[in-house]
Amino acid sequence: MKQILNETNVDYAKECFKEAIDLGINFKIHQKVKKRNFDKNMLNKLLEIPTTSSEPLKVVKEFKKEILPYCTNFSDVKFMGFPDAGNSIGGISGALISDLLQQNLINSSFCAPIATFTEIAVVKWLREIIGYKVKPIKNIWDVGGIITYGGTGSNATAMLLARENHNKKTMTNGVNNPKDYKVIIPKGIGHYSIKSSLMWIGCGDNVIEVETEGFKYNLSKLKEALIENKGKIMSVVVYVGDSRTMTIENLTDVYNLVKSIDSNIWLHADACHGFSLAFSKKLKNKIKGIELYDSISTDPHKVLAIPYCISALLVKNTEKLKLITSTSDLIMQEDFAYGQITPFIGSKSWVSLKLWFAMKSLGVEGIGKMIEKRCDIATYLKEQIIKNDKFVLLNEVNINSVVFMYIGNNINDVEYLNNLNLKIYNYLLDEGKYYLHKFSLPDDKGIIKKDATLIPLRYMSGNNNITEKDIDEMLRHIVKVARKVENE
Ligand SMILES: Cc1ncc(COP(=O)(O)O)c(C=O)c1O
């Protein structure tokens, strides 16, 4: 039998795994952003249930022919819409090894003895880099962080902590009046995970959106909201690199303002992207003040070239994780069973091994250099856009996001420009050569028209292989596409 690994089929298994690895590497290196567009008519064939057996190697080969050409290559230098390049050799090694070793971090003593401690090490490294204190670790409640499967999970857990911190009996009693569990977020630039997680944890849709200026809180509006809702706010969320523009909040000012009005409010920093700056001596200063926050979400799978999925939620006061501890006789009640402090997660694979490998192989300094390079490339693009009167720049470029619109000769007609940039986006998507992202964005500084909703294009990359030449070629391509679609 070739399906289940044992001593009799080791050579066959190796052949199969080699084919899988070759497929993956060739995909990352040679496939353009996308080779083929998925046609919905293919769906019926895909949905057919396989009733008879097939050799794994045959399945890999079938996958290569039938499925792979439709995959998007985040590692291609022309994929310029998101930073999740996933091409760290150390990170990929960790991913492969973690899948082969099948450790389950729900418990420590019998199912993940060493894995638990390498995970604790990874959390400790992140705490150190970000500037949180590290204390001697005697049990899981001294660690001050958990590994989750993504920023959404980390943010949801932070909101759960905020809820319990606001009203300690909520875990057992439930939420009585959701309107007493409000959360403040910046208007128009928040990531959906905060609002959604509040709905998932029974706090309802009670976010207060406060006006921004240059994609940071307008501090006097924030103060008004805090005073008006005093006693009913459980958390204020800031972005250390918001999903659209990568703007970094005025971290110390927001912290001082919020804590001066209500010291019990849980301050959460969504630094899924921005924590990466902490690796660089040169850039670290940009996120000064982050260490004051009660919790911090980080997303190594987005910004450290590590394959999906891994996120870490760091908690300043390690003891606070007791607020959301679950006990059950199905999770070992032992000092280091991580399952006691990982809400929403049961069995948990050794995802932190990817980060362990990436950090061991690049070191903090190597990662710092990688982050500096990506910020330099984004700055280069910013400069090219400023020089070119066919484009307008919409953000300050703090990290690696460059938000811009093609304006041709027209600057004032928002509807026309939104339409044109949407046409460029759709053309690129269909063509499969480049990927730039798009979204809606409030024009809070009036660069095109004050408070209008814009639909710009967005470059954002974490791919260490992108060069200035790639940036020049991309801009030339956009101008060509714009001319083509302008009169359609
Ligand atoms: C600022 C921010 N927070 C949270 C998330 C959610 O992260 P994930 O997709 O890893 O769940 C994202 C995703 O883009 C993000 O940009």
Ligand as a Chemical Component Dictionary entry (heavy atoms), coordinates in Angstrom:
data_LIG
# 
_chem_comp.id                   LIG 
_chem_comp.type                 NON-POLYMER 
_chem_comp.pdbx_formal_charge   0 
_chem_comp.three_letter_code    LIG 
# 
loop_
_chem_comp_atom.comp_id 
_chem_comp_atom.atom_id 
_chem_comp_atom.alt_atom_id 
_chem_comp_atom.type_symbol 
_chem_comp_atom.charge 
_chem_comp_atom.model_Cartn_x 
_chem_comp_atom.model_Cartn_y 
_chem_comp_atom.model_Cartn_z 
_chem_comp_atom.pdbx_ordinal 
LIG C1 C1 C 0 -3.786 45.311 10.136 1  
LIG C2 C2 C 0 -4.290 43.910 9.990  2  
LIG N1 N1 N 0 -4.754 43.261 11.071 3  
LIG C3 C3 C 0 -5.220 42.004 11.001 4  
LIG C4 C4 C 0 -5.240 41.330 9.813  5  
LIG C5 C5 C 0 -5.759 39.921 9.771  6  
LIG O1 O1 O 0 -4.704 39.054 9.598  7  
LIG P1 P1 P 0 -4.886 37.552 9.065  8  
LIG O2 O2 O 0 -5.253 37.671 7.623  9  
LIG O3 O3 O 0 -3.540 36.958 9.298  10 
LIG O4 O4 O 0 -5.963 36.919 9.887  11 
LIG C6 C6 C 0 -4.778 41.967 8.653  12 
LIG C7 C7 C 0 -4.844 41.273 7.364  13 
LIG O5 O5 O 0 -4.623 41.787 6.318  14 
LIG C8 C8 C 0 -4.288 43.277 8.744  15 
LIG O6 O6 O 0 -3.852 43.931 7.671  16 
# 
loop_
_chem_comp_bond.comp_id 
_chem_comp_bond.atom_id_1 
_chem_comp_bond.atom_id_2 
_chem_comp_bond.value_order 
_chem_comp_bond.pdbx_ordinal 
LIG C1 C2 SING 1  
LIG C2 N1 SING 2  
LIG C2 C8 DOUB 3  
LIG N1 C3 DOUB 4  
LIG C3 C4 SING 5  
LIG C4 C5 SING 6  
LIG C4 C6 DOUB 7  
LIG C5 O1 SING 8  
LIG O1 P1 SING 9  
LIG P1 O2 DOUB 10 
LIG P1 O3 SING 11 
LIG P1 O4 SING 12 
LIG C6 C7 SING 13 
LIG C6 C8 SING 14 
LIG C7 O5 DOUB 15 
LIG C8 O6 SING 16 
# 
